[in-house]
Amino acid sequence: MTIPAQFDAKAVEQKWYDYWMKNNYFHSEPDHRTPYTIVIPPPNVTGVLHMGHMLNNTIQDVLIRRARLKGFNACWVPGTDHASIATEAKVVAKLKAEGINKNDLSREEFLKHAWEWTDKYGGVILDQLKKLGASCDWERTKFTMDPDMSASVIRSFVDLYNKGLIYRGYRMVNWDPEAKTTLSDEEVIYEERQGKLYHLRYQIEDSEEYVTIATTRPETILGDTAICIHPEDERYFHLKGKRVIVPICNRVIPIIFDEYVDMEFGTGCLKVTPAHDVNDKELGEKHNLEIIDIFNDDATLNAFGLHYQGKDRFVVREEIAQELETLGALVKVETHINKVGTSERTKAVIEPRLSDQWFLKMEDLVKPAIKAVLETEDVKLYPSRFNNTYRHWMENIRDWNISRQLWWGQQIPAYYYGDGKEDFVVAETREEALALAIQKTGNQILTADDLRQDVDALDTWFSSWLWPISVFGGIMDPENPEYKYYYPTNDLVTGPDILFFWVARMIIAGYEYAGEKPFTNVYLTGLVRDNQRRKMSKSLGNSPDPLDLIEKFGADGVRAGLLLSAAAGNDILFDEELCNQGKAFSNKIWNAFRLIKGWEVSESIAQPEYAKVAVEWYEAKLQKTLAEIEDHFEKYRISDALMATYKLVWDDFCSWFLEMIKPGYQQPIDSVTFNSAIEMLEANLKLLHPFMPFLTEEIWQHIAERSEKEALIIAEWPKAQTVNETLIAEFDFATEVISGIRTIRKDKNIPFKDTIELKVVNNENATTFFDVIITKLGNISALEYVTDKVDGALSYRVKSNEYFIPITGNINVEEEITKLTEELNYNKGFLKSVQAKLANEKFVNSAPEKVVAIERQKEADALAKIATIEQSLAGLQ
């Protein structure tokens, strides 16, 4: 095959992806091999690929491809999440643009539109992942609303309800007025915002006296049902049994006394609005207060809002403050910083709201999951610092509000047969519900038509917390062979932002339903930020389109660029230059391959000694790097694993090994060395393949004609052998010798084609094993070991060894002495200034330790430089 001059990513990516798909390399079936399983964190069905997905899925693909090469039965299950809130919002917006109001549709009509939307956009992100090279088992693709997945969710709800863990309760919940649904505590993001603190006065009934309260939300006074004061607050003893008049609505409410109030804070008087604050609700229950909800579900005011009815809460806030000022009830307004809860999905400000909702008791469910991560370490988080975050959340967990006022999602399997709140049964099907309702009521004439199913849907996370179990059918059929083979899975790669939403809940579900962990290791990636440390987002316009990057730099270039700076749990400061670096690496590997394949090979010439030495060294270096790579993978340092591979290929293979074995100009290479070079290249390709699959498969297939069973994707990972550490250390010493020769050639303008002599005083008793390499790479005509310094020679040191290059006619001795003398004087002056600084006790004692250490290093470097120059001068004089 003709080898193109340049690596053309566009030309090869689709070719090899189609080849891998055609030969079914990604698909897994249970067999005799050990399984290695990853389930994809299912992206939103409405989503498109962004930089976070790129990083996350590249890491997963690296792990899967490496497992495949290591002989595991690798199974990577892809899929998407129905994302109730996000998808329903998009469908509602689409309908609105078409002049259709969701409220005018039946549930069935709305769901038809939702499924049309899903069918149209649902596969976009998965198709985009293929461009990245993701080797998912596409035959196993799952969607959280697939019939079998939904059946699993419904069965788990019924099971937990029958265990007494799910209950219906009238509770204060987080209400998202934009999505018009409740949210769990974990879906509320608290942000510090600057607002206002309004000091308002309420007149005591039948009195000219007032009490003053402070609030950030003056609009809620229309829902006030009491003023609360601490029972030991002497300032207000005289108000016991009194009542106050709420401004504007002029409703008379009681003054109550409770130790909940902090006497030292503000005026010591607290307004109580049980419908709109969780603490006020508790006070209201304790003192049997009236509950007045002033908001509609979109956070506009209802009839209790009087003349503000129908207006948005924030509009009312400004207008009611003006009215209160007009009435003389507004004492003062101060600027105030407070934490405001916002919806994780819609960004709307959350309203606390009393509502009938379904809850899951968490107190006992979390115990095995706490133990698994924090005690037995059956599940390990990488990096481990997230253990503290996990502990804090799990040990302070509250009951999970699992119902959502949405239609898109699994409908809650509760069926009402009467008008009372408790007139319901829970069952997987309407038929089962009817049987239970008849049994519960004794009413034999009940029919399925008499049952009304709860209109709410379940929280999306209540579906995805079953993901590792349900994708293998483990809820519906726990004895099925696939579930028993693939579960528990091995690794989970995800972002720390869903450690609570998803990871912790999957661990909880794993122990509840499977009696064991859902995965062993959790690799938590960092966030991809721009080089100004801003989180990438569409609104900021700082997030490049991943497909554009792939078009520009190739999938391998983007993958390598992202991973080179993706230390576990640390945010990535993304710059396109990273992808350019990845592309440059691709070109380097391609050019190295072309160099090897461009050599003429001779079967008749013997292998030179330098080539034998080079091959022996590179085999040792490969094994040492392989051990490092394995260690990095074991500790989930994926970036470090790539960097070790990068250095092996770029520095050791391209810069040293190929230079060592390269035949002379227009001369052939012996077949033994050539075959070893190909063997070393193939080993490199195996190590690189998980990171750069397209490039490596292309080169692999160019090296030789391969059958489908010989493709790189299913080749065998290099086998670990004993590492010759001594050989590696000796070569490192030899490279310093070679670097010294190259420096002198460069500084003295001695062309490489001109041979030079090298004489060595071997004080180190260094090995002579690499002398053939030093001779070749330094173009040495004669290498001789001597006992004394050589006069009239340029010299340098490596450790205590001294190296001398006798001066040839190419060098003007007088000019060289002048140049070295100037350099010596400069370095002595520099040393003097550094030593003066270090002699200053004030500087040494007060400067940061790092700064002092830098100055000491400067001193050591200057001393070494001076010694080298003086030695060179001595040789010339």
WOJODA-V350229 format. One record per run of one state. SS is the DSSP state (hx for helix, st for strand, lp for the rest). FROM is the first residue (numbers start at 1). LEN is the number of residues. If there is no record, write none. Layout:
SS_FROM_LEN ; SS_FROM_LEN
This chain:
lp_1_8 ; hx_9_14 ; lp_23_12 ; st_35_5 ; lp_40_3 ; st_43_2 ; lp_45_6 ; hx_51_19 ; lp_70_3 ; st_73_5 ; lp_78_1 ; st_79_3 ; lp_82_2 ; hx_84_14 ; lp_98_4 ; hx_102_3 ; lp_105_2 ; hx_107_15 ; lp_122_2 ; hx_124_9 ; lp_133_5 ; hx_138_3 ; lp_141_1 ; st_142_2 ; lp_144_3 ; hx_147_16 ; lp_163_3 ; st_166_11 ; lp_177_4 ; st_181_3 ; lp_184_1 ; hx_185_3 ; st_188_17 ; lp_205_5 ; st_210_6 ; lp_216_2 ; hx_218_6 ; lp_224_2 ; st_226_4 ; lp_230_4 ; hx_234_6 ; lp_240_3 ; st_243_3 ; lp_246_6 ; st_252_6 ; lp_258_11 ; st_269_4 ; lp_273_5 ; hx_278_9 ; lp_287_8 ; st_295_1 ; lp_296_4 ; st_300_2 ; lp_302_1 ; hx_303_6 ; lp_309_3 ; st_312_1 ; hx_313_15 ; lp_328_2 ; st_330_14 ; lp_344_5 ; st_349_1 ; lp_350_1 ; st_351_10 ; lp_361_6 ; hx_367_8 ; lp_375_5 ; st_380_3 ; lp_383_3 ; hx_386_10 ; lp_396_4 ; st_400_2 ; lp_402_1 ; st_403_2 ; lp_405_6 ; st_411_1 ; lp_412_2 ; st_414_3 ; lp_417_7 ; st_424_3 ; lp_427_3 ; hx_430_12 ; lp_442_6 ; hx_448_3 ; lp_451_1 ; st_452_2 ; lp_454_3 ; st_457_2 ; lp_459_1 ; hx_460_5 ; lp_465_2 ; hx_467_4 ; lp_471_10 ; hx_481_6 ; lp_487_4 ; st_491_5 ; hx_496_19 ; lp_515_6 ; st_521_5 ; lp_526_2 ; st_528_3 ; lp_531_4 ; st_535_1 ; lp_536_10 ; hx_546_8 ; lp_554_1 ; hx_555_9 ; lp_564_8 ; st_572_3 ; lp_575_1 ; hx_576_22 ; lp_598_3 ; st_601_2 ; lp_603_6 ; hx_609_26 ; lp_635_3 ; hx_638_24 ; lp_662_7 ; st_669_2 ; hx_671_19 ; lp_690_3 ; hx_693_11 ; lp_704_4 ; hx_708_3 ; lp_711_1 ; hx_712_3 ; lp_715_10 ; hx_725_23 ; lp_748_8 ; st_756_6 ; lp_762_9 ; hx_771_8 ; lp_779_1 ; st_780_7 ; lp_787_6 ; st_793_6 ; lp_799_2 ; st_801_6 ; lp_807_6 ; hx_813_27 ; lp_840_1 ; hx_841_6 ; lp_847_2 ; hx_849_28 ; lp_877_1
